[in-house]
Amino acid sequence: MIRTEERQNCPCCGADHITLHSGLSDRIFGASGFWSMSQCSNAGCQLAWLNPSPLESDIVKAYQQYYTHTPNQADDPSTGTSIFKAIQLGYATLLGCAAERSSMEVYFLDRETPGRVLEVGSGNGVRLKRLVDLGWDGEGQEIDVAAADMASSLGLQVHSGSIYDTYFSGKKYDRIVSNHVLEHLHDPAGMMIRCRELLGEKGEITVITPNICSFGSRLFGRNWRGLEPPRHIQIYSPASLRQLLLNCGYSEISVFSSAARADLVMTGSINLAFCGSLTSSHARPSLANAVMTTLLWTLARLSNFIYRDSGEELVAIARK
C-alpha cells in the first residue's frame, strides 16, 4: 500500500483546486491504489496534481515494474515494435516533424557546439548515450539504482544517487537536461534551483514534460497516456511551467509545446481507452491501432499548428 497526503492548494500558485479526474488506477505498470487528480482553479496557471499525493517515502513502490528497468528500451510499453516505429518515423517525415522529433531525442543539442552536459534522471542511459555519440561530455544522475546500473553497463558516467549529493559539489555544466522527469518529482522547484546552481555562466537547462493542456489530454480525458498515476505527481501547463522557472530564478525562458512525438502518446491512450491497460493481451501493435494512431497524430499536429499550446509535450529552455 502506498501512503498518501492531501494537497488541496495549487503547488505552483496557491489557488484552490477543482477535481479533474477521480478513481484513476495504474493501468500501465500495476502499482496499487486509486487516485484523483486536481487542477488549479486559476485559469492563468492550470497546473494539475495528484490529490491526495503519494508520500515521497513510499513512491518507490510505484516503480518496481518501471520500463527503465529494461535494458536497451528507450520507451515504454505503449511504443510498439520496431516495425511500427519505422512506419511512424516515415510518417513523421510526411507530417513535417521528423527533424523536430530527431532533435527532441537529444534535447535539441544537435544544433549546439558540444560541451559538458548533465542529464538529470538519465534512466537506463539511452538518451545520454545519444548525447555522448554527438560529442558531448555527458554525465548522468539517476536515483533508481537498477536503471543507473544499466546505464553504467553502456560505459556511461552515471551517479547513482540524488542531485543534492556532495558528489556534485563544485561541478559546473554547460547544459543540464531532463526528459519526463519533472512530473515525477515531489519538489520540482527544489530540483530546478539545484540545477541552476550547477549551471556554469551562461549555462542553459532544457526540460521536456507532458502537457496537461494538450490535444490528447482533452480528447482522451482519464485515458490520456500522460496522466500515469501514481508516478506523475504534477503535470504542467505552459503557463505553470514558465512560472516555475521564473520562481526558480531563470531568465530568457522559452516554453513551447510539440506534437512531434504525439504518436507515442496516442498509441498508449488508444490502448488505455479501448483495451483497458497497456498490459492487456489486446494492447499489441495492430493495423487498426496503427491507422487510428496515424489519424490522431495528424489531428494533434494540426491542432498544434493552430493552437500553439496544444502539443502533447512541453519543452522549456531557459538560461541561468
MOFEN-V92659 format. One record per pair of residues at least 24 apart in sequence whose ideal C-beta (glycine too) atoms are under 10 Angstrom apart, sorted by the first residue. I is the first residue (numbers start at 0). J is the second residue. If there is no record, write none. Layout:
I:J
I:J
This chain:
0:31
0:32
0:57
0:60
1:25
1:30
1:31
1:32
1:34
1:52
1:53
1:54
1:56
1:57
1:58
1:59
1:60
1:61
1:229
2:32
2:51
2:53
2:54
2:56
2:57
2:58
2:60
3:32
3:34
3:49
3:50
3:51
3:52
3:53
3:54
3:57
3:229
4:50
4:51
4:52
4:53
4:54
4:55
4:185
5:35
5:37
5:50
5:51
5:52
6:37
6:48
6:49
6:50
6:51
6:52
6:185
6:232
6:233
7:37
7:50
7:51
8:37
8:39
8:40
8:48
8:50
9:37
9:38
9:39
9:40
9:41
9:44
9:45
9:46
9:47
9:48
9:233
9:239
10:39
10:44
10:46
10:48
10:50
10:52
10:185
10:186
10:187
10:188
10:232
10:233
10:239
10:243
11:39
11:41
11:44
11:45
11:46
11:48
11:187
11:188
11:233
11:235
11:236
11:238
11:239
11:240
11:242
11:243
11:246
12:39
12:40
12:41
12:43
12:44
12:45
12:46
12:238
12:239
12:242
12:246
13:39
13:41
13:44
14:39
14:40
14:41
14:42
14:43
14:44
14:46
15:39
15:40
15:41
16:40
16:41
16:46
16:47
16:48
16:50
17:47
18:50
19:45
19:47
19:48
19:50
19:211
19:216
19:220
19:221
19:226
19:234
20:47
20:49
20:220
20:221
20:222
20:223
20:226
20:228
21:50
21:221
22:221
23:49
23:221
23:222
23:226
23:227
23:228
23:229
24:221
24:228
24:229
24:276
25:61
25:64
25:226
25:227
25:228
25:229
25:230
25:276
26:222
26:226
26:227
26:228
26:267
26:270
26:271
26:274
26:275
26:276
26:277
26:278
26:279
26:282
27:64
27:65
27:66
27:75
27:76
27:77
27:224
27:226
27:227
27:228
27:230
27:267
27:270
27:271
27:276
27:277
27:278
27:282
28:61
28:62
28:63
28:64
28:65
28:66
28:68
28:75
28:76
28:227
28:230
28:276
28:277
28:278
29:61
29:63
29:64
29:276
29:277
29:278
30:58
30:60
30:61
30:62
30:63
30:64
30:65
30:227
30:228
30:229
30:230
31:60
31:61
31:229
32:57
32:60
32:61
32:228
32:229
33:228
33:229
34:226
34:228
34:229
34:231
35:228
36:211
36:221
36:226
36:228
36:231
36:233
36:234
38:211
38:234
38:236
39:211
39:236
39:238
39:239
41:238
41:239
42:236
42:238
43:236
43:238
43:239
43:242
44:235
44:236
44:238
44:239
44:242
45:211
45:212
45:234
45:235
45:236
45:237
45:238
45:239
45:308
46:211
46:233
46:234
46:235
46:236
46:238
46:239
46:240
46:242
46:243
47:182
47:209
47:211
47:212
47:216
47:225
47:226
47:231
47:232
47:233
47:234
47:235
47:236
47:239
48:182
48:211
48:231
48:232
48:233
48:234
48:235
48:239
49:226
49:228
49:229
49:230
49:231
49:232
49:233
49:234
50:232
51:229
52:185
52:228
52:229
52:232
52:233
53:185
53:228
53:229
53:230
53:232
54:185
55:184
55:185
55:186
55:232
56:185
57:229
58:183
58:184
58:185
58:229
58:230
58:232
59:142
59:143
60:229
61:183
61:227
61:228
61:229
61:230
61:231
62:142
62:143
62:145
62:146
62:183
62:230
63:145
64:278
65:122
65:143
65:145
65:146
65:230
66:122
66:123
66:146
67:120
67:121
67:122
67:123
67:124
67:125
67:141
67:143
67:145
67:146
67:147
67:149
67:150
68:122
68:123
68:143
68:145
68:146
68:148
68:149
69:123
69:145
69:146
69:149
70:123
70:124
70:125
70:146
70:148
70:149
70:150
70:152
70:153
71:123
71:124
71:125
71:149
71:153
72:122
72:123
72:125
72:149
73:104
73:122
73:123
73:124
73:125
73:126
73:128
73:129
74:125
74:260
74:263
74:266
74:267
75:179
75:224
75:227
75:263
75:267
75:277
76:266
76:267
76:270
76:276
76:277
76:278
76:282
76:283
77:224
77:262
77:263
77:264
77:265
77:266
77:267
77:268
77:269
77:270
77:271
77:277
77:282
78:260
78:262
78:263
78:266
78:267
78:277
78:284
79:262
79:263
79:266
79:267
79:270
79:282
79:283
79:284
79:285
79:288
79:289
79:292
80:283
80:284
82:284
82:289
83:262
83:266
83:283
83:284
83:285
83:286
83:288
83:289
83:292
84:262
84:263
84:284
86:262
86:284
86:289
86:292
86:293
87:260
87:262
87:263
87:265
87:266
87:289
87:292
87:293
87:296
88:262
90:262
90:289
90:292
90:293
90:296
90:297
91:259
91:260
91:261
91:262
91:296
91:300
93:293
93:297
94:258
94:259
94:261
94:262
94:293
94:296
94:297
94:299
94:300
94:301
95:259
95:300
95:304
96:257
96:258
96:259
96:260
96:261
96:262
96:296
96:300
96:303
97:259
98:259
99:257
99:258
99:259
99:260
99:314
100:257
100:258
100:259
100:260
100:261
100:262
100:263
101:129
101:259
102:257
102:259
102:314
103:178
103:205
103:207
103:257
103:259
103:260
103:312
103:314
104:129
104:130
104:178
104:207
104:259
104:260
105:129
105:130
105:132
105:133
105:135
105:176
105:178
105:205
106:130
106:135
106:174
106:175
106:176
106:177
106:178
106:203
106:204
106:205
106:206
106:207
106:314
106:316
107:174
107:176
107:205
107:207
107:314
107:316
108:133
108:134
108:135
108:137
108:173
108:174
108:176
108:203
108:205
109:133
109:134
109:135
111:135
111:173
111:174
111:203
112:173
113:137
113:173
113:174
114:172
114:173
114:174
114:199
114:202
115:170
115:171
115:172
115:173
115:174
115:175
115:199
115:202
116:172
116:173
116:174
116:175
116:176
116:202
116:205
117:158
117:162
117:167
117:170
117:171
117:172
117:173
117:174
117:175
117:176
117:177
117:194
117:197
117:198
117:202
117:204
118:150
118:155
118:157
118:172
118:174
118:175
118:176
118:177
118:178
118:180
118:205
119:162
119:175
119:176
119:177
119:178
119:180
119:181
119:184
119:190
119:191
119:193
119:194
119:197
119:204
119:206
120:146
120:162
120:176
120:177
120:178
120:179
120:180
120:181
120:183
120:184
120:190
121:146
121:147
121:150
121:155
121:156
121:157
121:158
121:176
121:177
121:178
121:180
122:146
122:147
122:149
122:150
122:157
122:178
122:179
122:180
123:147
123:148
123:149
123:150
123:151
123:152
123:153
123:155
123:157
124:148
124:149
124:150
124:151
124:152
124:153
124:154
124:155
124:156
124:157
125:149
125:150
125:153
125:155
125:178
126:150
126:176
126:177
126:178
126:207
127:153
127:155
127:156
127:157
127:176
127:178
128:153
128:154
128:155
130:155
130:174
130:176
131:155
131:156
135:173
135:174
135:176
136:172
136:173
137:172
137:174
137:176
138:167
138:170
138:172
138:175
140:164
140:166
140:167
140:175
140:177
140:180
140:197
141:180
142:183
161:190
161:193
162:189
162:190
162:193
162:194
162:196
162:197
163:189
163:190
163:193
163:196
167:193
167:196
167:197
168:197
169:197
170:196
170:197
170:199
171:196
171:197
171:198
171:199
171:200
171:202
172:197
172:198
172:199
172:202
172:203
172:204
173:198
173:199
173:200
173:201
173:202
173:203
174:198
174:199
174:202
174:203
174:204
174:205
174:316
175:199
175:202
175:203
175:204
175:205
175:206
175:319
176:203
176:204
176:205
176:206
176:207
176:316
177:204
177:205
177:206
177:207
177:208
177:315
178:205
178:206
178:207
178:208
178:312
178:314
179:206
179:207
179:208
179:209
179:225
179:227
179:230
179:231
179:312
180:206
180:207
180:208
181:206
181:207
181:208
181:209
181:231
181:232
181:233
181:234
181:235
181:240
181:243
181:313
181:315
182:208
182:209
182:211
182:225
182:226
182:227
182:230
182:231
182:232
182:233
182:234
182:235
182:313
183:208
183:227
183:230
183:231
183:232
183:233
184:231
184:232
184:233
185:232
185:233
186:232
187:232
187:233
187:235
187:240
187:243
187:247
188:243
188:244
188:246
188:247
189:247
190:247
191:243
191:244
191:246
191:247
191:248
191:249
191:315
191:317
192:246
192:247
192:248
192:249
193:247
194:247
194:249
194:317
194:319
195:244
195:247
195:248
195:249
195:317
195:318
195:319
196:248
196:319
197:319
198:249
198:317
198:318
198:319
199:319
200:319
201:251
201:318
201:319
202:317
202:318
202:319
203:249
203:251
203:253
203:316
203:317
203:318
203:319
204:244
204:247
204:249
204:252
204:315
204:316
204:317
204:318
204:319
205:253
205:314
205:315
205:316
205:317
206:235
206:240
206:243
206:244
206:254
206:313
206:314
206:315
206:316
206:317
207:257
207:260
207:312
207:313
207:314
207:315
207:316
208:233
208:234
208:235
208:240
208:312
208:313
208:314
208:315
209:234
209:235
209:264
209:311
209:312
209:313
210:234
210:235
210:236
210:237
210:240
210:254
210:255
210:256
210:257
210:258
210:264
210:303
210:308
210:309
210:310
210:311
210:312
210:313
210:314
211:235
211:236
211:237
211:239
211:240
211:313
212:236
212:237
212:238
212:239
212:256
212:306
212:308
212:309
212:310
212:313
213:256
213:257
213:258
213:261
213:264
213:299
213:302
213:303
213:306
213:308
213:309
213:310
213:311
213:312
213:313
214:256
214:258
214:261
214:264
214:265
214:295
214:296
214:298
214:299
214:300
214:301
214:302
214:303
214:306
214:308
214:309
214:310
214:311
215:258
215:261
215:264
215:265
215:267
215:268
215:295
215:296
215:298
215:299
215:302
215:309
215:310
215:311
216:264
216:268
216:309
216:311
217:302
217:309
218:265
218:268
218:272
218:295
218:298
218:299
218:302
219:264
219:265
219:267
219:268
219:269
219:271
219:272
219:295
220:268
220:272
221:271
221:272
222:267
222:268
222:269
222:270
222:271
222:272
222:273
222:275
223:264
223:265
223:267
223:268
223:271
223:272
223:311
224:263
224:264
224:265
224:266
224:267
224:268
224:269
224:270
224:271
224:272
224:277
224:311
225:264
225:267
225:268
225:311
225:312
226:268
226:271
227:267
227:271
234:313
235:313
235:315
236:308
236:313
237:307
237:308
237:309
237:310
237:313
237:315
238:308
239:313
240:313
240:314
240:315
240:317
241:313
241:315
241:317
243:315
243:317
244:315
244:316
244:317
244:318
245:317
247:317
248:317
248:319
249:315
249:316
249:317
249:318
249:319
250:317
250:318
250:319
251:316
251:317
251:318
251:319
252:315
252:316
252:317
252:318
253:314
253:315
253:316
253:317
253:318
254:308
254:313
254:314
254:315
254:316
254:317
255:303
255:307
255:308
255:310
255:312
255:313
255:314
255:315
255:316
256:302
256:303
256:306
256:307
256:308
256:309
256:310
256:311
256:312
256:313
256:314
257:299
257:300
257:303
257:310
257:311
257:312
257:313
257:314
258:296
258:297
258:298
258:299
258:300
258:301
258:302
258:303
258:304
258:309
258:310
258:311
258:312
259:296
259:299
259:300
259:303
259:310
259:311
259:312
259:314
260:296
260:299
260:310
260:311
260:312
261:292
261:295
261:296
261:297
261:298
261:299
261:300
261:302
261:303
261:309
261:310
261:311
261:312
262:289
262:292
262:293
262:295
262:296
262:297
262:299
262:300
262:311
263:292
263:296
263:311
263:312
264:292
264:295
264:296
264:299
264:310
264:311
264:312
265:291
265:292
265:293
265:294
265:295
265:296
265:297
265:298
265:299
265:311
266:291
266:292
266:295
266:296
267:292
268:292
268:295
268:311
269:295
